[in-house]
Each structure stands twice: as structure tokens, then as C-alpha cells.
């Protein structure tokens, strides 16, 4: 079987749904399992519902109605007949959501988050499956929560591989088009769980692994994986081939290639992953598979903006030793400061961190008691894999370089705009 994953951008409106049908017509849909995300910005809209629910906001009902209205418009644009059973199916799902909001007793934010946000995927797949049937393609709609079983770590659940393997092996019909949800699973009590960051891509990898799939294809609005973000670099080039190892390295440094947890199950069984364009589905795209690390062999640029460069030195000029570093990292972990670069000398220690949760001031208050702390806000961290002199020059031009670190394959440069 082949496993396809369509993200929110590919199903954001009726035209997107029709385009998925067109893609399947061009590339074939026998022996295919399609994983689908929530439509467009639905997850964000449902997060607003969750916020209003916990704030006991008077806006709760109107935020639910906004989500309803958005999906109803797509239904109206796709189906001529309002009596089509898909309208009733989607209404039932919204009724279930409203019932949960009215009757839930759990104060656990993460639990509530997973129960509510899951409706995005359940509704998008219901609409897509019904449209395929409407267009004459026989489909099987699957509730992914009956297949992917997890622990009860809501919002970042761990997969129970043994049970999941058993469920998928026994219950997937081949020879027809299967459609299911990305991002979701369920715990032993059948409560909905979600799989964390890049969860839909991970879902595709889980099914591929358990089905011994021929391949996984992630359909995007770009021709494949580029060696740089075209928003920041003028001459970004398409990468034809990336090895699993190289893709994991790029992801580690922050490239939005593919999350390592998606690649790991595929690498185990050497199942190739393709990143292709849903606008031009017959183009080759990028293959992440066993083989050469990178083709063509080019420097790859990864940009992380709004970073914080922190330099710590001992107040009495003594060495910064292992126990100091351990303590510093303990504080970074406690205050959720994500470390992206480390450089140390005998009496100083520098890190480039991401302060996503705005906790640095609290952390700094503790650090300042034991260390001299200097920091620069709003810096940019550039990582260049397979760097050369020209690539470094491209990054350094018209910027102040605050820190540079070079290893065999990778150069990292922290800069401030002039």
C-alpha cells in the first residue's frame, strides 16, 4: 500500500478538496490510505473554543458557530443537495462537540484540549470521504482512534506499538481508498489523545510501518524540500534526495523538513518518504530514503529568528566546571528555554536559546546570583549544513556576527542585523 498525507493547507476549502480528488485521479487511489489534517486554520479556531471554555467566556458559543459556519460553507460549495447524508454526519459531529462542552467535568486542560481539537480531523475526513463517494470513488472512512492506541499523556501521547500493529494488520481493507485522520489516537479508556508536534506526518509513518507500505507521500504546496527557505534566500534549490540520517540532522537544527519521530519508523523498514506538490502532483518532488546524503550536494540553510544569546561567566573568574553547567541546564529545562547552540571556554559559557514562553527574566534572576550574565535579545541563528566560504559570506553580509561555531559538516552563526 501507499500512504498519502494531506495537510490543512491542501483541504482548506472546496477547491482544495476537489484538488485532492484530482491528485488521486492522476497518481492512482487503489491500495491507498489517505491521512488528512483539519481544514485550513481549524485547529487554531478550536484552540480559541478551548480558551473560551476555560475562561467561561460569553464568546464560547459564537466561537463554535464560527467553526460550524466555515465547514458548512465548504459543504455548500461541494454538494448540490443539502439532503446529502454528509450534512447530517457533520451536524452529528458538531452536536457531539457541543455535548462535550456542556457536560465535561474534567478540569484537566490537556485532556479537554485533545477531546475538542480532534473534531477538526474527524470533520475534515468525513467531508473528504463523502466527496470521494459523491465523485464515484469507493472509500472506507476509518476512525483512527480504533487503530492507533496510546498511553494517556494528552497532547503528546506515546504509541502502544504492539496493540496498534495488531489493530492495523487486522482491520485495513486493501484494494480501496481508505481515509482517516492524522494527529489522533486513543487511550485504554477510549478517550481521544493527540500525538504532539507534526502529529499527522507521524500518523502516516505509523500506518506505513504497520502495513509494510511501499511508500509515504506528504503532499504540500511546494515542489519538495528546498535547501533554504525561499522567504530568506533568493536562490533556493530543490533537493531531489535526502538520506534518513541527513533529514534527521536537518530537523535537529530546526529545518521544517520532516520531524525525526516521523522518520524513525520509516528508517527501520527502509520505507521511502516523498515530499511532493499537490499543485503539480506528477513532478518527482524530494525523496527521503536510503541512499546518498544529499543530491544535489548543496549547502543547506536553516534560519531561527528571535533568539536570545546568553553569556555566563563566573563572578570570581574561577573555571566553569561540569557541576556549574549541570546547574545551568537544569534551570534552562525548568524555565523551558530551548538551547540551540552551546559554546564554552574556561571561564565563560555561551548559549543561543529560544524563549518561547517568556520565562528568561525569571531564570536570569536566579542565574545572576551566581554568574555574571550578559545577553542580547532578538538575534538570528543561522545553521549551514555542508557549508562553504561562499555560503558563510551569504549569511554574514551586512550583519554583525556575535558568535560562530564550526564542526566538520556544520557551521552555526549568531548574528544581529546592522
C-alpha positions in Angstrom: 0.0 0.0 0.0 0.9 3.6 -0.4 0.2 6.1 2.4 -0.6 9.7 1.5 -0.8 12.6 3.9 -2.7 15.9 3.0 -2.2 18.8 5.4 -4.6 21.6 6.4 -3.5 23.9 3.5 -4.4 21.2 0.9 -8.0 20.9 2.2 -8.7 24.5 3.4 -11.7 25.0 1.1 -13.9 23.3 -1.5 -11.3 23.9 -4.3 -8.7 22.1 -2.1 -11.0 19.1 -1.6 -11.6 19.0 -5.4 -7.9 19.2 -6.0 -7.3 16.2 -3.7 -9.7 14.3 -5.9 -7.7 15.5 -9.0 -4.4 14.4 -7.4 -5.8 10.9 -6.7 -7.1 10.6 -10.3 -3.6 11.4 -11.5 -1.5 9.2 -9.2 -4.0 6.4 -8.6 -6.0 5.5 -5.5 -6.1 1.7 -5.3 -4.3 0.3 -2.3 -4.0 3.8 -0.9 -4.5 5.1 2.7 -5.0 8.8 3.0 -4.3 10.7 6.2 -5.9 14.1 6.5 -5.4 17.1 8.8 -8.0 19.5 10.0 -9.1 22.0 7.3 -7.1 25.3 7.0 -6.9 27.0 10.3 -9.5 24.9 12.1 -7.1 23.7 14.8 -6.4 27.4 15.7 -10.2 28.1 15.7 -10.8 25.1 18.0 -8.0 26.3 20.3 -10.0 29.6 20.6 -13.0 27.4 21.6 -10.9 25.8 24.3 -9.7 29.1 25.6 -13.3 30.5 25.8 -14.4 27.3 27.5 -11.8 27.6 30.3 -12.3 31.4 30.6 -16.1 30.8 30.9 -16.3 33.4 28.2 -19.6 34.6 26.7 -17.8 34.1 23.3 -17.8 30.3 23.6 -21.0 29.7 21.6 -20.0 32.2 18.9 -16.5 30.6 18.5 -18.2 27.2 18.0 -20.6 28.8 15.5 -17.6 30.2 13.5 -16.1 26.7 13.1 -19.5 25.4 12.0 -20.1 28.2 9.5 -16.7 27.6 7.9 -17.3 23.9 7.4 -20.9 24.5 6.3 -19.7 26.8 3.5 -17.4 24.1 2.3 -20.2 21.6 2.3 -22.5 24.0 0.4 -19.7 24.6 -2.2 -19.1 20.8 -2.7 -22.6 19.2 -2.6 -25.5 20.4 -4.6 -28.1 18.6 -2.5 -28.4 19.7 1.2 -30.1 16.4 1.9 -26.9 14.6 1.1 -26.1 12.5 4.2 -22.8 14.3 4.7 -24.7 17.3 6.1 -26.3 15.1 8.8 -22.9 13.4 9.6 -21.1 16.7 10.1 -24.1 18.1 12.2 -23.8 15.0 14.4 -20.1 15.7 15.0 -20.8 19.3 16.0 -23.6 18.1 18.3 -21.1 15.7 19.9 -18.7 18.6 20.4 -21.4 20.8 21.9 -22.5 17.9 24.2 -18.9 17.6 25.5 -18.7 21.3 26.2 -21.9 21.2 28.1 -21.3 18.0 30.2 -17.5 17.7 30.7 -16.4 17.6 34.3 -12.7 17.3 33.9 -10.6 20.4 34.8 -7.5 18.8 33.1 -6.6 21.3 30.3 -4.6 18.8 28.2 -7.4 16.2 28.4 -10.1 18.8 27.3 -7.7 20.1 24.6 -7.5 16.6 22.9 -11.2 15.9 23.1 -12.1 19.2 21.5 -9.3 19.8 19.0 -9.9 16.3 17.5 -13.1 17.4 15.8 -11.1 19.2 13.2 -9.7 16.0 11.8 -13.0 14.0 12.3 -15.0 16.6 10.3 -12.4 17.1 7.5 -12.1 13.4 6.8 -15.9 13.0 6.9 -16.3 15.7 4.2 -13.4 14.4 2.1 -14.6 10.8 2.2 -18.2 11.7 1.3 -16.9 13.9 -1.6 -14.9 11.0 -3.0 -18.0 8.7 -2.8 -20.0 11.5 -4.5 -17.4 11.6 -7.3 -17.7 7.8 -7.8 -14.6 6.6 -5.8 -15.4 3.9 -3.3 -13.9 4.8 0.0 -13.6 3.4 3.5 -13.7 6.1 6.3 -11.8 4.9 9.3 -11.8 6.3 12.8 -8.1 6.4 13.6 -8.8 6.1 17.3 -9.8 2.5 16.8 -6.3 1.8 15.3 -3.7 3.9 17.0 -3.7 3.1 20.7 -1.6 5.2 23.1 -1.0 6.0 26.7 -2.9 8.8 28.5 -0.3 11.5 28.0 -2.7 14.0 26.5 -1.3 16.3 23.8 1.9 14.3 23.5 0.8 10.6 23.7 3.2 7.6 23.3 2.1 5.0 20.8 1.4 1.4 22.0 3.1 -0.2 19.0 2.1 -3.8 19.7 -1.6 -3.0 20.0 -1.5 -0.5 17.2 0.2 -3.1 14.9 -2.5 -5.7 15.7 -5.4 -3.2 15.0 -4.0 -2.1 11.7 -2.9 -5.5 10.4 -6.4 -7.0 11.1 -8.7 -4.2 10.0 -7.5 -2.3 7.0 -9.2 -3.3 3.7 -6.9 -3.2 0.8 -7.8 -2.5 -2.9 -9.9 0.5 -2.0 -9.3 4.1 -0.9 -9.0 4.3 2.9 -9.4 7.8 4.5 -8.5 8.5 8.1 -7.4 11.3 10.5 -3.9 12.5 11.3 -2.7 13.5 14.7 -5.2 11.5 16.8 -5.2 8.3 18.8 -7.0 6.9 21.9 -6.0 5.6 25.3 -7.1 2.4 27.0 -10.4 4.1 28.1 -11.0 5.2 24.5 -10.6 8.9 25.3 -9.0 10.8 22.4 -5.3 11.6 22.6 -3.1 13.6 20.2 0.4 12.8 19.1 2.2 16.1 19.6 4.2 18.1 17.1 3.9 17.1 13.4 1.4 14.5 14.6 -0.3 14.0 11.2 3.1 13.2 9.5 3.8 10.8 12.4 0.4 9.1 11.8 1.4 8.4 8.2 4.6 6.8 9.4 2.8 4.7 12.0 0.4 3.3 9.4 3.2 2.8 6.8 5.3 0.9 9.4 2.4 -1.4 10.4 1.3 -2.0 6.8 4.8 -2.5 5.5 3.9 0.2 3.0 5.6 0.8 -0.3 6.0 4.5 0.4 4.7 7.6 2.2 3.9 10.8 0.3 3.4 14.1 2.1 1.6 16.5 -0.2 2.5 20.2 0.2 2.1 23.5 -1.7 5.8 23.5 -2.6 7.6 21.3 -5.2 9.5 19.4 -2.4 12.2 20.1 0.2 14.4 23.1 -0.6 18.0 23.8 0.6 16.8 27.1 2.1 13.7 28.9 2.9 12.8 31.0 -0.2 11.4 33.8 2.1 15.0 34.4 3.3 17.2 33.2 0.4 16.7 34.2 -3.2 18.2 31.2 -5.0 16.8 28.3 -3.0 17.1 25.0 -4.9 15.1 21.8 -4.8 16.7 18.8 -3.1 16.0 15.6 -5.1 17.2 13.1 -2.5 18.0 13.3 1.3 19.1 10.3 3.3 17.2 9.5 6.6 20.3 10.5 8.6 20.7 13.8 6.8 16.9 14.6 7.2 17.2 13.9 10.9 20.3 16.2 11.2 18.4 19.0 9.3 15.4 18.6 11.5 17.6 18.6 14.7 18.8 22.1 13.7 15.3 23.4 13.0 14.6 22.7 9.4 11.0 22.1 8.7 11.9 19.0 6.6 10.3 16.1 8.5 10.2 15.6 12.2 12.6 12.9 13.4 9.9 10.9 15.1 8.2 10.6 11.7 11.4 9.3 10.1 12.4 6.8 12.7 9.7 4.1 12.0 10.2 4.6 8.2 14.0 4.2 8.5 13.6 0.9 10.4 11.8 -0.7 7.5 13.5 1.5 4.8 10.2 2.8 3.6 10.9 5.9 1.3 9.1 9.2 2.1 8.3 11.6 -0.7 7.5 15.3 -0.3 5.5 16.4 -3.4 3.4 19.2 -4.7 -0.4 18.9 -4.7 -0.3 21.6 -7.3 1.9 19.6 -9.7 1.4 16.0 -8.5 3.3 14.3 -11.3 6.6 16.2 -10.5 9.2 14.0 -8.7 9.5 16.1 -5.6 12.0 15.1 -2.9 12.7 11.5 -1.8 13.9 10.9 1.8 15.2 7.4 1.7 18.2 5.1 1.9 21.0 6.4 -0.4 23.2 9.4 -0.9 23.0 12.0 1.9 22.1 14.9 -0.4 21.5 15.2 -4.1 22.4 17.8 -5.4 25.1 18.3 -2.8 24.5 21.9 -1.7 24.8 23.9 1.4 21.5 23.8 3.4 20.5 26.9 5.3 18.3 26.9 8.4 17.2 30.2 10.0 15.9 30.7 13.5 14.8 34.2 14.3 14.0 35.9 17.7 16.7 34.0 19.6 18.4 35.1 22.8 22.2 34.9 23.1 23.3 34.5 26.7 26.8 34.6 28.0 27.6 33.5 31.5 30.9 33.9 33.3 32.0 33.2 36.9 31.9 36.2 39.2 35.3 35.3 40.7 37.0 34.2 37.4 37.0 30.6 38.5 36.5 27.9 35.9 33.0 27.0 34.8 33.0 23.2 35.6 30.6 20.3 35.0 28.6 21.0 38.1 28.0 24.6 37.0 27.0 23.5 33.5 24.6 20.9 35.0 23.0 23.5 37.2 22.6 26.0 34.3 21.0 23.3 32.1 18.7 22.3 35.0 17.4 25.9 35.1 17.0 26.1 31.3 14.9 22.9 31.5 12.9 24.3 34.4 12.1 27.5 32.6 11.6 25.9 29.2 14.4 27.7 27.4 15.3 25.6 24.4 19.0 25.5 23.8 20.1 25.7 20.1 23.8 26.3 20.4 26.4 25.9 23.1 30.0 27.3 23.3 32.2 27.3 26.3 35.7 28.3 27.4 37.4 28.0 30.8 35.6 30.9 32.4 32.6 31.6 30.2 29.7 29.8 28.7 27.5 31.0 25.9 24.2 29.6 24.6 21.7 30.6 22.0 18.2 29.9 23.3 14.6 30.2 22.3 12.5 31.8 25.0 9.1 30.7 23.6 7.3 31.0 26.9 8.8 34.3 28.0 10.5 32.9 31.1 14.0 34.3 30.7 13.7 37.1 33.2 12.7 34.7 36.0 15.6 32.4 35.0 18.0 35.3 34.8 17.1 36.4 38.4 18.4 33.1 39.7 21.4 32.8 37.3 22.6 36.4 38.3 23.1 35.3 41.9 25.9 33.0 40.9 27.1 34.2 37.5 27.8 37.4 35.6 25.1 37.3 32.9 25.2 39.2 29.6 22.5 38.7 27.0 21.5 40.0 23.6 17.9 39.8 22.5 16.4 39.4 19.0 19.4 37.7 17.4 19.2 35.3 14.5 20.8 31.8 14.4 21.9 30.5 11.0 22.9 26.9 10.7 24.6 25.9 7.4 24.9 22.1 6.8 27.7 21.3 4.2 28.9 24.9 4.4 31.5 26.5 2.2 33.1 30.0 2.2 30.5 31.5 -0.1 27.6 30.1 2.0 29.1 31.7 5.1 29.6 35.0 3.3 25.9 35.0 2.2 24.9 34.8 5.8 27.4 37.3 7.2 26.9 40.1 4.7 25.5 43.3 6.3 25.2 41.7 9.7 27.2 41.8 13.0 28.5 38.3 13.8 28.2 37.7 17.5 29.3 34.1 17.6 30.4 31.5 15.1 30.9 27.8 15.7 32.2 25.3 13.1 32.2 21.5 13.1 33.1 19.0 10.3 29.8 19.4 8.4 28.0 22.3 10.1 28.6 26.0 10.7 26.4 28.0 13.1 26.4 31.8 13.1 24.6 34.1 15.5 24.0 37.5 14.0 22.4 40.8 14.7 21.1 43.0 11.9 23.2 46.1 11.3 
